[in-house]
Amino acid sequence: MITIQKKTGPVADADFSLFPAGSPCLFFDIETTGLSREKNRIYLIGALLLTRNAADIPEMPDVPGTPDATDQSDMPAAPGMADAPAAPAGGQFFQWLAESEDEEILVLAAFLDFIRQLPKPAMLVHFNGARFDIPFFQTRCAKNGLDCQCFSQLPDMDLYQQIKAYKNLLGLPSCRQKSIENFLGIEREDQYDGGELIPVFHQYCRTHGKQEEALLLLHNEEDVNHMPRLTAVFSYIRFFKGGFLWSYCEEARYTDWEGQEKMELFAVYRTDDGRKIPSPLALRRNFSSLYKQKSASLAGQFWMSCRETEMTLRIPLIEGEMKYFFEDYKNYYYLPLEDQAVHKSVSQYVEPEYRKKATAKNCYTRIFGFFLPAAGTAFKPCFYEEYGSKQPWLRWETGETMCGLPAADFFRAYLEMLLGSC
């Protein structure tokens, strides 16, 4: 078995705000000979221990009967934002590589010994480890007769689970680690995935070639060392979960490709703590898709763009006539000549031949003005183009209030409504 240890500098472009302040963070990843934890084996484990206290980093334990290949070379610090919160000062990177499939037990035992030597329990951080790495490791320990209780008792965080709920908002093609790295602008030297390296490992077991060894170690090292940098996505998630403040709104007129004059609204927000978003983000959604309608809605699309500490929401405004439908239609009469409904208390002044009992379809009043589309019916009153229309509209009126709420409260809730629907 080959063991490797490297010093690391601070990961300055990461966001450690969701991690316990007093605990080291142990990022880990395994490489296996297949997907079956019953039949296949672990041949490589990589771990990155980040901590504020150098005394929390144990030395690599010696493994009897194995060559000592410990590498103490320095690794340069990753560049990034200087104001990332709660970033550990640095740490150590470790790898345990089997030189044959029979050495799986040595790799597992060495990693367990390393965990037992930690002065304090670490937060175990992984990417999709809840579904793969953790149960695979536990099963292989059981198959080899090893007690992995020290591993199983570690508190853990799955970066994949944290990010996957925001895949659509982030515009990610998938939630694979490399897709998120591409989104954040993280570059890789490694060009393989885990499955492609299985035959490389089998070749390495036969020849112990340095080229095969380098490929195996590089893939695992970049998987592990890039995990802390994935936490930069937490800045977006914090914003999506309500970490923003409304600043102001602006109306703008434009001429579309058909030569028709249109109106749109720009609502501008900012991060509530001044934190910068790592990379610019642009998102476009059709309001009709929020209702899973097959046909496009007249509401059109809204655009959201994030840059540094500011987010701009661009919303179409429609000028025209909408209808407000009264729910208790049995208490109304419909007036055909006026094409609207009135309450029974008022209809007594209308001649019987000019009125008829209202139905759900014609129990409405007509309003002309500007309207902005909504992604739900939380705001009142809601207006519709016709009876049965799924797209609700809100009447837009410039002022200090909107739908009975102060403008700041309304636009905060409006953005939350859109984000929650995407």
Disulfide bonds with the S-S distance in Angstrom:
none
